[in-house]
């Protein structure tokens, strides 16, 4: 198993202690895989910031957004027979699932792609409305012409779906509501129309029949999506046997559309791989890596809020150099360089 990543020596680039919580009542638990884009000659991250409150003995607390758009704290005794709290990320109460943290998206920029800071006048993005009451997560950013399309995971008691907001200046945002209903996530919009249509990767899920697979959709306007097609599945006995999901927007190469994706096994260990789609018809997968191109190796990837995880939603392309920003152990934001040619050479046919 060969790891192709050239990790930044400065990793982790961001840790929870580096940022201030959104409210004095909350504390930052973890920073997760950011969306990435270039704007005004700077590299920007749209970091998922997961917050909660200090726990007390005998009680579990978790935050949620109420009907008025305010954060309220829900309290449940640990000895409540209707409570199932065996996962650090999700609890179940009276048959319903809740997140232990509330996430928002924090805008940070950098002049060198390594040191990130908050820029005055650029606000965080928070959940809004009943479909985002448990927060918004895992943003992916695609630019088409002069518009940035921000897809993200919208979480509520009604399920997990894909929300969309657009912007031209990162100060004013147009909400487009939920574009893929539950259960769906990992949506990445292509940064170029194909045959006059928008295309997107997404991941509907079914725990009973089917699985956590990557699908393809098309749209006339980037808002209304249809012609859904299965694209890429899991592989029994391999590193991506339990689930697969898209990373950032596919990269256009002379060989085809290159997509960096995440995969996990039954032990919830996350690695990165790649696959290639036809330039004119992305529903055709040409090749796929048999082995991961990146696996958790460093201590900051192996140990954290949820260990043995590398997970990306964003990158910057500069010729052959691909700079991937990724979440490590569901707690830290890190960076790594790849060679696009080296990734292409690792693809195998058949897949």
Legacy VTK file of the C-alpha trace (Angstrom):
# vtk DataFile Version 3.0
C-alpha trace
ASCII
DATASET POLYDATA
POINTS 351 float
0.000 0.000 0.000
1.779 3.146 -1.231
0.925 6.569 0.164
1.410 9.288 -2.474
0.839 12.281 -0.187
3.597 14.757 0.627
2.297 16.132 3.895
2.974 19.687 5.012
5.702 19.813 7.643
3.543 22.434 9.391
0.657 19.957 9.978
-1.720 20.258 11.676
-2.430 23.651 10.113
-5.422 24.264 12.390
-6.436 22.801 15.740
-9.500 23.512 17.908
-7.457 25.713 20.249
-6.537 27.994 17.324
-10.066 29.373 16.912
-12.597 31.047 19.177
-16.029 29.434 19.660
-19.026 31.105 18.060
-20.586 31.707 21.485
-19.207 31.985 25.052
-21.536 29.121 26.027
-19.887 26.722 23.572
-16.492 25.099 23.137
-14.895 23.896 19.908
-14.622 20.118 19.910
-13.107 19.596 16.482
-12.243 21.171 13.132
-13.050 19.086 10.105
-12.425 18.805 6.377
-12.813 22.234 4.761
-14.132 23.342 1.417
-11.372 25.176 -0.473
-11.315 27.957 -3.064
-9.134 30.750 -4.407
-10.511 34.283 -4.099
-8.754 37.651 -4.437
-5.413 35.848 -4.918
-5.669 34.116 -1.557
-6.398 30.533 -0.537
-9.575 30.238 1.505
-10.921 27.461 3.691
-14.539 26.951 4.628
-13.839 24.909 7.750
-16.436 22.839 9.528
-16.316 23.883 13.197
-18.028 21.397 15.529
-19.048 22.817 18.909
-20.657 21.573 22.083
-20.781 22.478 25.752
-18.863 21.195 28.763
-20.369 17.913 29.893
-21.365 17.254 33.501
-21.338 13.966 35.334
-24.511 11.944 34.972
-25.976 14.074 32.163
-25.376 14.433 28.425
-25.841 17.843 26.798
-25.942 18.672 23.115
-26.800 21.851 21.178
-29.430 22.312 18.453
-30.976 25.255 16.599
-34.602 25.927 17.575
-37.444 27.301 15.439
-36.319 30.865 16.190
-32.827 30.219 14.848
-31.275 30.278 18.311
-29.024 27.639 19.827
-30.664 25.753 22.666
-29.142 23.072 24.872
-30.860 19.692 25.184
-30.205 17.779 28.411
-30.708 14.037 28.930
-29.728 11.952 32.016
-27.193 9.274 31.147
-29.299 6.646 32.959
-32.361 7.358 30.807
-33.392 3.956 29.355
-34.312 5.606 26.042
-30.757 6.916 25.539
-28.137 5.130 23.413
-24.790 6.946 23.665
-22.139 4.536 22.402
-20.812 6.769 19.579
-18.847 9.985 20.188
-20.518 11.591 17.170
-24.165 10.501 17.294
-26.577 9.572 20.070
-30.030 8.032 19.845
-32.879 9.113 22.094
-36.382 7.689 21.949
-35.609 6.192 18.545
-34.342 9.467 17.033
-30.735 10.339 16.165
-29.013 13.493 17.392
-25.508 14.869 16.879
-23.331 15.408 19.930
-21.983 18.593 18.341
-23.431 21.496 16.362
-21.433 22.504 13.283
-21.114 25.729 11.327
-18.762 26.800 8.516
-15.945 29.236 9.295
-14.220 31.324 6.590
-10.441 31.581 6.888
-7.888 32.837 4.361
-4.158 32.551 3.755
-1.513 34.390 1.778
0.805 31.370 1.594
-1.599 28.421 1.761
-0.219 27.400 5.158
-1.034 30.047 7.754
-4.764 30.817 7.936
-6.599 33.656 9.648
-10.033 35.257 9.798
-10.423 38.241 7.492
-12.536 41.173 8.634
-15.897 41.470 6.917
-16.300 37.754 6.151
-18.830 36.028 8.365
-19.364 32.388 9.289
-22.203 30.378 7.765
-24.716 28.867 10.179
-27.644 26.518 9.839
-31.000 28.131 9.145
-34.481 26.678 9.320
-35.918 23.349 10.380
-33.868 21.339 7.844
-30.585 22.632 9.333
-31.445 22.553 13.049
-28.506 20.261 13.875
-26.078 22.364 11.851
-24.366 22.439 8.469
-21.273 20.396 7.665
-18.619 19.371 5.154
-18.783 22.146 2.563
-17.561 21.722 -0.993
-16.978 24.774 -3.188
-17.226 24.877 -6.991
-16.813 27.948 -9.196
-18.638 28.276 -12.511
-18.093 31.583 -14.316
-18.422 34.295 -11.611
-20.496 32.279 -9.134
-19.365 30.041 -6.291
-21.636 27.082 -5.502
-21.408 25.912 -1.887
-22.852 22.461 -1.272
-22.986 21.194 2.300
-24.565 18.567 4.514
-27.729 19.853 6.180
-28.627 17.931 9.342
-31.916 17.855 11.226
-34.317 15.472 12.922
-35.820 14.984 9.458
-32.603 13.480 8.124
-29.338 14.345 6.378
-29.526 16.068 2.982
-27.576 18.414 0.712
-28.038 22.177 0.993
-26.861 24.793 -1.495
-25.930 28.447 -1.201
-24.349 30.604 -3.889
-22.222 33.735 -3.709
-20.142 36.006 -5.889
-18.283 37.942 -3.189
-18.365 35.704 -0.069
-20.208 38.416 1.830
-23.686 37.987 0.371
-25.229 34.535 -0.019
-28.258 33.219 -1.864
-29.831 30.189 -0.129
-31.137 27.603 -2.588
-32.645 25.262 0.018
-32.119 21.496 -0.087
-31.144 20.166 -3.525
-30.852 16.474 -2.569
-33.250 15.204 0.129
-32.324 12.729 2.876
-30.461 10.543 3.060
-27.779 12.202 0.942
-24.415 13.927 1.325
-20.933 14.280 -0.236
-22.129 16.471 -3.121
-19.489 17.958 -5.444
-20.512 20.024 -8.486
-18.313 19.896 -11.603
-16.664 23.262 -12.342
-17.611 23.150 -16.000
-20.828 22.410 -17.847
-20.850 19.335 -20.058
-23.096 19.480 -23.122
-24.720 22.567 -21.613
-25.629 20.856 -18.327
-24.442 21.035 -14.746
-23.165 17.750 -13.309
-22.680 16.696 -9.704
-21.499 13.724 -7.698
-23.570 12.824 -4.654
-24.162 9.952 -2.256
-27.644 8.648 -1.473
-27.583 5.920 1.171
-29.627 2.909 2.128
-28.837 0.712 5.137
-31.194 -2.038 3.949
-30.743 -2.480 0.180
-27.810 -1.002 -1.695
-25.190 0.946 0.229
-23.127 4.109 0.510
-22.244 4.603 -3.157
-21.313 7.550 -5.387
-23.977 8.620 -7.885
-24.041 11.161 -10.730
-26.768 13.735 -11.418
-27.348 16.444 -14.006
-29.169 19.770 -13.935
-30.208 22.578 -16.298
-29.593 25.282 -13.691
-27.518 23.879 -10.804
-30.573 23.791 -8.541
-32.985 21.203 -9.953
-31.325 17.803 -10.358
-32.320 14.636 -12.159
-31.234 11.738 -14.405
-29.521 10.137 -11.413
-27.119 7.322 -12.258
-25.121 4.930 -10.103
-21.416 5.609 -10.622
-19.097 3.941 -8.103
-19.659 1.329 -5.405
-17.814 -0.218 -2.497
-15.486 -3.209 -2.948
-15.673 -6.227 -0.683
-12.484 -6.998 1.187
-10.740 -3.748 0.239
-10.074 -0.472 2.046
-13.320 1.043 0.651
-15.581 -1.909 1.497
-18.101 -0.060 3.713
-18.680 3.329 2.071
-17.380 5.678 -0.595
-18.031 9.383 -1.143
-16.853 12.212 -3.373
-14.222 14.702 -2.330
-14.071 18.102 -4.024
-15.064 19.031 -7.587
-13.571 16.695 -10.224
-10.330 17.862 -11.839
-10.282 18.156 -15.627
-7.257 16.432 -17.187
-6.471 15.350 -20.743
-7.209 11.764 -19.631
-10.624 12.510 -18.154
-12.300 13.929 -15.049
-10.157 12.935 -12.053
-11.957 12.596 -8.732
-10.318 12.196 -5.331
-12.720 10.263 -3.118
-12.830 8.858 0.395
-13.481 5.271 1.293
-13.919 3.478 4.590
-13.872 -0.118 5.741
-16.040 -1.882 8.319
-13.783 -0.549 11.106
-14.571 3.054 10.023
-10.995 3.683 8.891
-10.937 6.363 6.172
-8.446 6.607 3.305
-8.333 8.515 -0.013
-8.448 7.014 -3.489
-9.075 8.236 -7.037
-11.130 7.392 -10.108
-11.375 8.738 -13.647
-14.481 9.632 -15.657
-14.904 10.197 -19.383
-14.589 13.879 -20.355
-17.689 13.946 -22.548
-19.768 11.445 -20.575
-18.878 11.383 -16.861
-21.295 8.498 -16.278
-18.531 6.306 -17.734
-15.852 5.411 -15.171
-12.612 4.657 -17.019
-10.333 3.619 -14.176
-9.929 3.495 -10.405
-7.103 3.061 -7.928
-6.939 -0.386 -6.385
-4.983 0.856 -3.369
-5.444 4.176 -1.539
-3.377 7.177 -2.558
-3.382 8.351 1.078
-3.786 6.457 4.330
-3.668 7.644 7.952
-0.017 7.454 9.006
0.819 10.404 11.244
-0.172 10.657 14.892
-2.530 13.550 14.111
-4.344 11.276 11.629
-4.427 8.220 13.869
-5.523 9.840 17.119
-8.133 12.546 17.681
-11.867 12.962 18.099
-12.352 9.989 15.744
-9.067 8.355 14.833
-7.662 6.714 11.711
-9.226 9.249 9.343
-8.050 11.295 6.363
-10.977 12.990 4.613
-10.973 15.763 2.013
-13.554 18.168 0.597
-11.219 20.652 -1.035
-8.088 21.251 -3.078
-6.197 23.759 -5.222
-4.867 22.809 -8.666
-1.685 24.451 -10.013
-0.523 22.584 -13.109
0.598 19.132 -11.998
0.596 20.124 -8.313
-2.544 19.239 -6.403
-2.725 20.751 -2.917
-5.247 18.838 -0.852
-6.575 20.211 2.418
-8.031 17.503 4.582
-9.495 16.655 7.951
-7.366 14.397 10.150
-8.871 12.224 12.897
-12.037 14.361 12.753
-10.223 17.035 14.768
-7.485 18.788 12.798
-7.105 20.547 9.434
-4.017 19.530 7.476
-2.476 19.881 4.026
-0.633 17.673 1.543
0.740 17.923 -1.989
0.170 15.355 -4.726
1.316 15.012 -8.310
-1.682 14.665 -10.634
0.450 12.646 -13.065
1.435 10.287 -10.262
-2.219 9.781 -9.291
-3.157 9.124 -12.923
-0.386 6.554 -13.184
-1.807 4.745 -10.135
-5.199 4.221 -11.816
-5.930 0.706 -12.961
-8.157 -0.774 -15.646
-10.354 -2.668 -15.124
-11.441 -1.298 -11.738
LINES 1 352
351 0 1 2 3 4 5 6 7 8 9 10 11 12 13 14 15 16 17 18 19 20 21 22 23 24 25 26 27 28 29 30 31 32 33 34 35 36 37 38 39 40 41 42 43 44 45 46 47 48 49 50 51 52 53 54 55 56 57 58 59 60 61 62 63 64 65 66 67 68 69 70 71 72 73 74 75 76 77 78 79 80 81 82 83 84 85 86 87 88 89 90 91 92 93 94 95 96 97 98 99 100 101 102 103 104 105 106 107 108 109 110 111 112 113 114 115 116 117 118 119 120 121 122 123 124 125 126 127 128 129 130 131 132 133 134 135 136 137 138 139 140 141 142 143 144 145 146 147 148 149 150 151 152 153 154 155 156 157 158 159 160 161 162 163 164 165 166 167 168 169 170 171 172 173 174 175 176 177 178 179 180 181 182 183 184 185 186 187 188 189 190 191 192 193 194 195 196 197 198 199 200 201 202 203 204 205 206 207 208 209 210 211 212 213 214 215 216 217 218 219 220 221 222 223 224 225 226 227 228 229 230 231 232 233 234 235 236 237 238 239 240 241 242 243 244 245 246 247 248 249 250 251 252 253 254 255 256 257 258 259 260 261 262 263 264 265 266 267 268 269 270 271 272 273 274 275 276 277 278 279 280 281 282 283 284 285 286 287 288 289 290 291 292 293 294 295 296 297 298 299 300 301 302 303 304 305 306 307 308 309 310 311 312 313 314 315 316 317 318 319 320 321 322 323 324 325 326 327 328 329 330 331 332 333 334 335 336 337 338 339 340 341 342 343 344 345 346 347 348 349 350
